[in-house]
Amino acid sequence: MGTLLRGTTLVVCCIFSACAPALAQFETRSVFATNPGPHSVVVADFNHDGKLDLAVASRGSQFPEVQIFLGKGDGTFAPPTAYDIGIGEGPLAIADLNHDGNSDLVVVDVDNSVSVLLGNGDGTFQNPVGYAIGGTGSGIAVGDFNGDGDLDIATTNQYPCYCVSVLLGNGDGTFQQTSVVTFVPTILMNGLALGYFNHDRGPDLAIIGNSNNQGRVQILLGNGDGTFRIGDGYQVTAESFTIIATDLRKNGKTDLAVAEFEGPGVAVLLGNGDDGTFLQPVVYSMTGAFAVAAADMNGDGLPDLVAASDSLWPANVGILYGNGDGTFQNALLYPGGNFPEAVAIADFNGDHRLDVAVTDYLGYQEQVLLNTGVVAFSPSAPLNFKKQQHGTTSLPQTVTLTNTGTTTLKISSMKIIGQFGMTSTCGSSVPSGANCSISVTFSPQTQGMKQGTVTILDSASSKPQVIILGGTGT
């Protein structure tokens, strides 16, 4: 599943586990429809306007498979444009494949191929060009696997070839038609991650899949020519779909994290930094994790994990704060829709805090959770009112605002927009550790769906904090 880690480095306030890190807070800022079955998302500035955009791949065969959502810079997005790649299933990868400074897309198809969409730099893409791979693609990574300075495409494949295919790049956005194949014995591959495990000949791969009804992480060490030699393997829970490779300890060694869909949580394998070996997995509770990503979510300089789980109802996005030594705290949960299959991490509203975008596979939607810093909202999801007779007023719903920071939160304004009413106990300031309430009523004036917002300007962020409102008048 595609993810992009992007943001601004902030000041370190704790060194490893010597003090408890501050907790970021997340609020569902926007929820917008996608084509049926969204399952992969990547982030980039496709039109060079300084605002981050999304590319979402879906499995709905009656609709174009790739949608481009251009960002407005506040955590919301414009209606999408779509590209039809035939019978694409994703996942997605993003890179500049032709050295023109524009982001390009690569999409795995189900017909034993990948499609390349070259970016025009204005938010649009050229028509897809397909390239054959060894089998039904299940995972993708982009890197320079033969050391020629041009990016190549690696995919894990299932039937009929249980192998890794590498399409060698020509440097102009095209690829050699015959892929380089490395066979991987006795493993049904689901996904892969690119990393540098032994620092010798360039990129290596970590593959997640199943072997003999057990989950398995298989290490492939790069030979520097697009082929790989088989490294060590590690047992994880069966039906694990997502693996990432990153430095979780900031010690220059690459580590792995696996989302164990049918297991108890997220498995972390710390790298030894020698010849591509790892310590045995340590699992952190997050039942039904389908996707995982890593980034510093609270600005303490330490990597954290973000996981999406569909086994708890409603489904959740969990933030597992890192201690800096490769261990992690218990997950803090936020609403994740119906069946979140992928997460992407980026600063979507320009406040220098990392936010989370989540694909909701069964909800046919994408949702964005903005990092509100020290302002915690409960509930963190939008307020949705039951159907209400127009000309009448509903019972109130209440949102509790808590200042989790160490200084007083100053509130300069609080406004409501739409056919809703609001009262608040917050006033102009909320002391450290204190909370206040925001009560909202729904007063539809006519029939039909209504939307609104509560917008709060405060000292916690340079951008407005927003509570999304919705209801239907009858």
C-alpha positions as CSV (number, residue, x, y, z in Angstrom):
1,M,0.0,0.0,0.0
2,G,1.3,3.3,-1.0
3,T,2.5,5.8,1.5
4,L,4.5,9.0,1.5
5,L,6.3,10.4,4.6
6,R,6.7,14.1,4.3
7,G,7.0,17.0,6.8
8,T,9.1,19.5,8.6
9,T,11.6,18.5,11.3
10,L,10.7,20.0,14.6
11,V,12.6,20.6,17.9
12,V,13.4,17.5,19.9
13,C,11.9,17.8,23.4
14,C,12.7,14.3,24.8
15,I,15.7,12.1,24.4
16,F,14.5,8.5,23.9
17,S,12.5,7.4,26.9
18,A,13.8,9.8,29.4
19,C,10.6,11.8,29.4
20,A,7.1,11.1,28.1
21,P,6.5,12.5,24.7
22,A,3.7,15.0,24.1
23,L,0.7,13.5,22.3
24,A,-0.6,14.9,19.1
25,Q,-4.4,15.0,18.6
26,F,-6.3,14.2,15.4
27,E,-9.6,15.3,14.1
28,T,-11.5,14.1,11.0
29,R,-11.4,17.2,8.9
30,S,-12.8,16.0,5.6
31,V,-14.6,12.9,4.2
32,F,-15.0,12.7,0.4
33,A,-16.3,10.1,-2.0
34,T,-14.0,7.9,-4.2
35,N,-14.7,5.2,-6.7
36,P,-15.7,1.9,-5.2
37,G,-13.0,0.0,-3.4
38,P,-10.3,2.5,-2.7
39,H,-7.2,0.7,-1.4
40,S,-4.1,2.7,-2.1
41,V,-3.1,6.3,-1.7
42,V,0.0,8.4,-2.3
43,V,0.7,12.1,-1.8
44,A,2.6,14.7,-3.8
45,D,2.3,18.2,-5.1
46,F,1.2,17.3,-8.6
47,N,0.6,20.9,-9.9
48,H,3.4,22.7,-8.1
49,D,1.1,25.1,-6.2
50,G,2.6,24.3,-2.8
51,K,-0.5,22.4,-1.7
52,L,-0.3,18.6,-1.3
53,D,-2.5,16.4,-3.5
54,L,-3.7,12.8,-3.4
55,A,-3.7,10.0,-5.9
56,V,-6.1,7.1,-5.0
57,A,-6.4,3.7,-6.7
58,S,-9.7,1.8,-6.5
59,R,-10.8,-1.7,-7.5
60,G,-14.2,-0.7,-9.0
61,S,-14.0,-2.3,-12.4
62,Q,-16.8,-0.1,-13.8
63,F,-15.0,3.1,-13.0
64,P,-11.6,4.6,-13.9
65,E,-9.1,3.2,-11.4
66,V,-6.9,6.2,-10.5
67,Q,-8.4,9.4,-9.2
68,I,-6.4,12.6,-8.6
69,F,-7.6,15.0,-5.9
70,L,-6.0,18.4,-5.9
71,G,-5.5,19.8,-2.4
72,K,-6.9,23.2,-1.3
73,G,-4.3,23.6,1.4
74,D,-6.7,23.2,4.3
75,G,-7.2,19.5,4.5
76,T,-9.9,19.4,1.8
77,F,-9.7,18.6,-1.8
78,A,-11.2,19.5,-5.2
79,P,-13.4,17.1,-7.1
80,P,-11.2,14.5,-8.8
81,T,-10.1,13.8,-12.3
82,A,-9.8,10.1,-13.2
83,Y,-7.7,7.9,-15.4
84,D,-8.7,4.5,-16.7
85,I,-5.9,1.9,-16.8
86,G,-8.0,-1.0,-17.8
87,I,-8.4,-3.5,-15.0
88,G,-6.0,-2.0,-12.5
89,E,-6.0,-3.2,-8.9
90,G,-3.2,-1.0,-7.6
91,P,-1.1,-0.6,-5.4
92,L,0.3,2.8,-6.4
93,A,3.9,4.2,-6.3
94,I,5.1,7.7,-7.0
95,A,8.4,9.0,-8.3
96,D,10.0,11.3,-10.9
97,L,10.7,8.7,-13.6
98,N,11.9,10.9,-16.4
99,H,13.9,13.6,-14.5
100,D,11.6,16.5,-15.4
101,G,10.8,17.5,-11.9
102,N,7.2,16.3,-12.1
103,S,5.7,13.4,-10.0
104,D,4.7,10.4,-12.1
105,L,2.6,7.4,-11.1
106,V,3.0,3.6,-11.4
107,V,0.0,1.4,-10.9
108,V,-0.1,-2.4,-10.6
109,D,-2.6,-4.1,-12.9
110,V,-4.3,-7.4,-12.5
111,D,-3.5,-8.5,-16.0
112,N,0.2,-9.2,-15.3
113,S,1.3,-5.7,-16.1
114,V,2.0,-2.2,-14.6
115,S,0.8,1.1,-16.0
116,V,3.0,4.2,-16.0
117,L,1.3,7.7,-16.0
118,L,3.8,10.5,-16.6
119,G,2.9,13.8,-14.9
120,N,2.5,17.0,-16.8
121,G,3.3,19.2,-13.8
122,D,-0.2,20.8,-13.8
123,G,-2.1,18.1,-12.0
124,T,-2.8,16.1,-15.1
125,F,-1.2,13.0,-16.4
126,Q,-0.4,11.5,-19.8
127,N,-2.2,8.4,-21.0
128,P,-1.2,5.2,-19.2
129,V,1.5,3.0,-20.8
130,G,1.5,-0.7,-19.8
131,Y,4.5,-3.0,-19.3
132,A,4.4,-6.7,-18.7
133,I,5.5,-8.3,-15.5
134,G,5.8,-11.9,-14.4
135,G,2.4,-12.5,-12.9
136,T,-0.5,-10.8,-11.1
137,G,1.1,-7.9,-9.3
138,S,0.6,-7.5,-5.5
139,G,3.2,-5.0,-4.4
140,I,5.4,-2.3,-5.9
141,A,8.6,-0.3,-5.1
142,V,10.5,2.2,-7.2
143,G,14.3,2.5,-6.9
144,D,17.6,2.3,-8.9
145,F,18.2,-1.4,-8.8
146,N,21.1,-1.5,-11.3
147,G,23.0,1.6,-10.3
148,D,22.7,3.5,-13.6
149,G,21.1,6.6,-12.1
150,D,17.6,5.9,-13.5
151,L,14.7,4.6,-11.6
152,D,13.4,1.1,-12.0
153,I,10.1,-0.6,-11.0
154,A,10.0,-3.8,-8.8
155,T,6.8,-5.8,-8.3
156,T,5.9,-8.9,-6.3
157,N,3.9,-11.2,-8.4
158,Q,1.6,-14.1,-7.8
159,Y,0.2,-16.6,-10.3
160,P,1.6,-17.8,-12.7
161,C,5.1,-16.6,-11.6
162,Y,5.7,-16.4,-7.9
163,C,8.6,-14.0,-8.4
164,V,9.9,-10.5,-8.2
165,S,10.0,-8.6,-11.5
166,V,12.2,-5.6,-12.1
167,L,11.5,-3.3,-15.1
168,L,14.7,-1.4,-15.8
169,G,14.2,2.2,-16.6
170,N,15.6,4.1,-19.6
171,G,15.6,7.4,-17.8
172,D,12.9,9.0,-20.0
173,G,9.9,7.5,-18.3
174,T,9.9,4.3,-20.5
175,F,11.1,0.9,-19.4
176,Q,12.6,-2.2,-21.0
177,Q,9.9,-4.5,-22.2
178,T,11.4,-7.7,-20.7
179,S,11.6,-7.7,-16.9
180,V,14.4,-9.1,-14.8
181,V,13.0,-12.0,-12.7
182,T,14.0,-13.4,-9.4
183,F,12.1,-16.5,-8.2
184,V,11.1,-16.6,-4.5
185,P,10.5,-20.2,-3.4
186,T,7.4,-21.2,-1.4
187,I,6.0,-17.8,-0.7
188,L,2.7,-16.2,-1.8
189,M,3.7,-12.6,-1.9
190,N,1.4,-9.7,-0.8
191,G,3.6,-6.7,-0.7
192,L,7.2,-5.4,-0.5
193,A,9.3,-2.6,0.9
194,L,12.6,-1.2,-0.4
195,G,15.5,-0.6,2.0
196,Y,19.2,-0.7,2.4
197,F,19.8,-3.7,4.7
198,N,23.5,-4.5,4.2
199,H,25.0,-1.3,2.6
200,D,26.7,-3.1,-0.2
201,R,25.2,-3.0,-3.7
202,G,22.2,-0.8,-3.6
203,P,18.6,-1.4,-2.7
204,D,17.3,-4.6,-1.1
205,L,13.7,-5.8,-0.7
206,A,11.7,-7.1,2.2
207,I,8.7,-9.1,1.1
208,I,5.6,-10.0,3.1
209,G,3.5,-13.1,2.2
210,N,2.5,-16.6,3.2
211,S,4.4,-19.8,3.1
212,N,3.0,-23.1,4.3
213,N,0.0,-21.4,5.9
214,Q,2.3,-19.1,7.9
215,G,3.1,-15.4,7.4
216,R,6.6,-14.8,6.4
217,V,9.0,-11.8,5.9
218,Q,11.5,-12.8,3.2
219,I,14.6,-10.7,2.7
220,L,16.0,-10.3,-0.8
221,L,19.5,-8.8,-1.1
222,G,20.2,-6.8,-4.2
223,N,23.0,-7.9,-6.6
224,G,23.2,-4.4,-8.2
225,D,21.9,-5.6,-11.6
226,G,18.2,-5.8,-10.9
227,T,18.4,-9.4,-9.6
228,F,18.4,-10.5,-5.9
229,R,19.7,-13.3,-3.8
230,I,17.6,-15.0,-1.1
231,G,18.3,-13.8,2.4
232,D,16.8,-14.7,5.8
233,G,13.2,-15.2,6.5
234,Y,11.1,-14.4,9.6
235,Q,7.8,-15.7,10.8
236,V,4.8,-13.4,11.3
237,T,1.1,-13.9,11.3
238,A,-0.6,-15.2,8.2
239,E,-2.5,-12.8,5.9
240,S,-0.2,-9.8,6.6
241,F,-0.5,-7.4,3.7
242,T,1.7,-4.3,4.4
243,I,5.4,-4.0,5.2
244,I,7.5,-0.8,5.5
245,A,11.3,-0.3,5.8
246,T,12.6,2.7,7.8
247,D,15.0,3.7,10.5
248,L,12.9,3.4,13.7
249,R,15.8,4.1,16.1
250,K,17.6,6.9,14.2
251,N,20.8,4.9,14.3
252,G,21.4,4.4,10.6
253,K,20.1,0.9,10.6
254,T,17.0,0.0,8.6
255,D,14.1,-1.7,10.5
256,L,10.9,-3.3,9.4
257,A,7.2,-2.9,10.5
258,V,4.5,-5.3,9.4
259,A,0.7,-4.8,9.6
260,E,-0.6,-8.3,10.8
261,F,-4.2,-8.3,9.4
262,E,-5.1,-11.6,11.1
263,G,-2.8,-11.2,14.0
264,P,-2.6,-9.2,17.2
265,G,-1.1,-6.0,15.8
266,V,2.0,-4.4,14.3
267,A,5.2,-6.5,14.2
268,V,8.5,-4.7,14.4
269,L,11.7,-6.3,13.3
270,L,14.8,-4.3,14.2
271,G,17.7,-4.4,11.8
272,N,21.2,-5.6,12.8
273,G,22.8,-3.4,10.1
274,D,25.2,-6.2,9.1
275,D,24.4,-8.6,6.3
276,G,20.7,-8.0,6.0
277,T,19.6,-9.8,9.2
278,F,17.0,-8.7,11.7
279,L,15.9,-9.4,15.3
280,Q,12.8,-11.6,15.8
281,P,9.5,-9.7,15.5
282,V,8.1,-7.8,18.5
283,V,4.3,-7.3,18.2
284,Y,2.4,-4.2,19.4
285,S,-1.3,-4.5,19.9
286,M,-3.5,-3.2,17.1
287,T,-5.8,-6.0,16.1
288,G,-6.6,-6.4,12.5
289,A,-4.0,-4.0,11.2
290,F,-4.2,-3.7,7.4
291,A,-1.7,-0.9,6.8
292,V,1.2,0.8,8.6
293,A,3.3,3.9,8.0
294,A,6.0,5.6,10.1
295,A,6.7,9.3,10.8
296,D,7.2,11.7,13.7
297,M,3.6,12.6,14.5
298,N,4.2,14.7,17.6
299,G,7.3,16.6,16.8
300,D,9.5,15.1,19.5
301,G,12.1,13.9,16.9
302,L,11.3,10.2,17.3
303,P,9.7,8.0,14.7
304,D,6.1,6.8,15.5
305,L,3.9,4.2,13.8
306,V,0.5,4.9,12.2
307,A,-1.7,1.8,11.6
308,A,-5.1,1.3,10.1
309,S,-7.3,-1.5,11.5
310,D,-10.7,-2.8,10.4
311,S,-11.4,-5.4,13.1
312,L,-12.8,-3.0,15.7
313,W,-16.1,-1.5,14.9
314,P,-16.0,1.2,13.9
315,A,-12.6,0.8,12.3
316,N,-9.7,2.8,13.7
317,V,-6.5,4.6,12.9
318,G,-4.0,4.0,15.7
319,I,-1.0,6.2,16.6
320,L,1.7,4.2,18.3
321,Y,4.2,6.7,19.8
322,G,7.8,5.7,19.6
323,N,10.2,5.7,22.6
324,G,13.2,6.2,20.3
325,D,14.8,2.8,20.9
326,G,12.6,0.8,18.6
327,T,9.8,0.2,21.1
328,F,6.4,1.7,21.0
329,Q,3.6,2.7,23.3
330,N,0.0,1.5,23.2
331,A,-2.0,2.8,20.3
332,L,-4.3,5.8,20.6
333,L,-7.3,5.3,18.4
334,Y,-9.2,7.6,16.1
335,P,-12.2,6.8,13.8
336,G,-11.1,5.2,10.5
337,G,-14.3,4.6,8.6
338,N,-15.5,1.1,7.6
339,F,-12.5,-0.7,6.3
340,P,-9.3,1.3,6.1
341,E,-6.8,-0.3,3.7
342,A,-4.1,2.3,3.3
343,V,-2.7,5.4,5.0
344,A,-0.6,8.3,3.8
345,I,1.1,10.9,6.0
346,A,1.7,14.5,5.1
347,D,1.1,18.1,6.2
348,F,-2.2,18.8,4.3
349,N,-3.0,22.2,5.8
350,G,0.5,23.8,6.0
351,D,0.7,24.1,9.8
352,H,3.9,22.1,10.1
353,R,2.2,19.1,11.7
354,L,1.8,15.8,10.0
355,D,-1.7,14.6,9.2
356,V,-3.2,11.3,8.1
357,A,-5.2,10.4,4.9
358,V,-7.0,7.0,5.1
359,T,-8.7,5.0,2.3
360,D,-12.0,3.5,3.4
361,Y,-12.4,0.4,1.2
362,L,-16.0,-0.4,2.1
363,G,-17.1,3.1,2.7
364,Y,-16.0,4.2,-0.9
365,Q,-14.4,7.3,0.6
366,E,-11.2,9.0,1.6
367,Q,-10.9,10.8,4.9
368,V,-8.3,13.2,6.3
369,L,-7.4,13.4,10.0
370,L,-5.8,16.7,10.8
371,N,-3.2,16.9,13.5
372,T,-4.7,19.6,15.9
373,G,-1.6,19.7,18.2
374,V,-2.6,20.1,21.8
375,V,-6.3,20.5,21.1
376,A,-8.2,17.2,21.7
377,F,-11.8,16.9,20.4
378,S,-14.1,14.2,21.8
379,P,-15.6,12.9,19.6
380,S,-13.0,13.5,17.0
381,A,-15.3,12.5,14.1
382,P,-17.8,14.8,12.5
383,L,-21.2,15.5,14.2
384,N,-24.0,13.8,12.2
385,F,-27.5,14.5,13.3
386,K,-30.5,12.3,12.8
387,K,-33.2,13.3,10.3
388,Q,-35.0,16.4,11.6
389,Q,-38.3,18.0,10.6
390,H,-37.5,21.3,8.9
391,G,-38.6,24.3,11.0
392,T,-37.7,22.5,14.2
393,T,-34.6,22.2,16.3
394,S,-32.8,19.0,17.4
395,L,-31.5,18.0,20.7
396,P,-27.9,19.2,21.2
397,Q,-24.8,17.2,20.5
398,T,-21.7,18.1,22.5
399,V,-18.0,18.1,21.6
400,T,-15.5,18.3,24.5
401,L,-12.4,20.4,23.8
402,T,-9.4,19.6,26.0
403,N,-6.2,21.5,26.2
404,T,-3.5,18.8,26.5
405,G,-0.7,21.3,26.3
406,T,1.4,22.8,29.1
407,T,0.3,26.4,28.6
408,T,-3.1,28.1,28.4
409,L,-4.9,27.8,25.1
410,K,-6.1,31.2,23.9
411,I,-9.2,31.2,21.7
412,S,-9.7,34.3,19.5
413,S,-12.9,33.3,17.8
414,M,-15.4,30.5,17.4
415,K,-18.0,30.6,14.6
416,I,-20.7,28.3,13.2
417,I,-21.7,28.1,9.6
418,G,-24.8,26.4,8.2
419,Q,-28.3,25.6,9.5
420,F,-27.0,24.8,13.0
421,G,-26.8,26.6,16.4
422,M,-24.0,26.7,18.9
423,T,-23.3,27.4,22.5
424,S,-19.9,27.1,24.2
425,T,-18.4,27.2,27.7
426,C,-14.9,27.7,26.3
427,G,-14.6,31.5,26.5
428,S,-11.4,33.1,25.4
429,S,-9.0,30.7,27.1
430,V,-8.7,27.1,28.3
431,P,-6.1,26.4,31.0
432,S,-3.5,23.6,30.6
433,G,-5.2,20.2,31.2
434,A,-8.7,21.7,31.3
435,N,-11.6,21.2,29.0
436,C,-14.8,23.0,27.9
437,S,-17.8,22.0,25.8
438,I,-19.2,23.0,22.5
439,S,-22.9,22.2,22.1
440,V,-24.4,22.2,18.6
441,T,-28.1,21.9,17.5
442,F,-29.5,21.2,14.0
443,S,-32.3,23.5,12.7
444,P,-33.0,22.7,9.1
445,Q,-34.9,25.4,7.3
446,T,-35.8,23.2,4.3
447,Q,-35.7,19.5,3.3
448,G,-32.5,17.8,2.2
449,M,-29.0,17.2,3.3
450,K,-27.3,20.1,5.1
451,Q,-23.6,20.7,6.0
452,G,-21.9,23.1,8.3
453,T,-18.8,23.8,10.4
454,V,-17.7,25.1,13.7
455,T,-14.5,27.0,13.1
456,I,-12.1,27.8,16.0
457,L,-9.1,30.2,15.8
458,D,-6.8,29.4,18.7
459,S,-3.1,29.6,19.8
460,A,-2.5,25.9,19.2
461,S,-2.3,26.3,15.4
462,S,-1.7,28.8,12.7
463,K,-4.7,27.2,10.9
464,P,-8.4,27.0,12.0
465,Q,-9.6,24.0,14.0
466,V,-12.8,22.8,12.3
467,I,-15.6,20.5,13.5
468,I,-17.6,19.1,10.6
469,L,-21.4,19.1,10.9
470,G,-24.0,17.2,8.9
471,G,-27.7,16.4,8.9
472,T,-30.9,15.9,6.8
473,G,-34.0,18.0,7.0
474,T,-37.4,16.2,6.3
